[in-house]
Amino acid sequence: MKEKIELNGEAVNLRKQFGEDSNSPIDIFSLIYNNDDLTIVFYPMSSQLSGICIRDGNNKIIGVNSTSTYGRQRFTIAHELYHLFFHEEFKSIACFTDLEMNKDPKEKEADMFASYFLAPYEALSYFIKVKLGKEKQELNIEDVVKIEQNFGISRQAILWRLVNDGYLSPTKADTMKTGIIVSARKLGYDDELYTPTPEDKQYATFGKYIKLAEKLKNNDAISHGKYEEILLNGFRSDIVYGFELDEEEVYD
């Protein structure tokens, strides 16, 4: 298994390839949507699965369990990026939710890479030491909430990282695994990071798949009916039928 320093370096380098620096919190959804080679599919999966990834030639597909929390979805995407960009010779991989289970070395590497991609080592260290004014083993629940909110990481993922990096003991981390939403609300945060995608939006496809469908239609390579079929297969009935927005658009 790769060393942490190597995985952190790979995470920072991939951030740079995507035009991101190594210190700022990252909008991973926007990053994926703007990448011409990636398709992302949101789909309800078993609670044991966080996501899947598929690579077939130039086609790279990330499947995300839309019943997982927003913070965990961000971690899942970063995890799958490791498989797609650094894991050779695979066609499809299913990835499990539990970060503490005994996993294949490649899965462990992908978990650690995902953590570093969302919160590079130096960025996390700076935030804890400078922004919070804390040293290792001094963090409390309020500090943990501020860290996960700043970097957009789920409670399970951030506790796992903080224990791995020596900022928390396993025993103290165990006391922070419940009351998650309440602990955030008490500090003035909303609960978006800790909740799943609303049920009416749990099926959706974005990225290359949609762009290719549009390109084929515009080039008259497929009929309008086939174009609509492709979109419906990608759970994009909103494009086909032009569903009204929940709220009126505002140009400001």
Summary of the structure (lengths in Angstrom):
residues: 252
radius of gyration: 19.4
end to end distance: 50.5
largest distance: 62.7
contacts: 742
relative contact order: 0.13
helix: 50%
strand: 13%
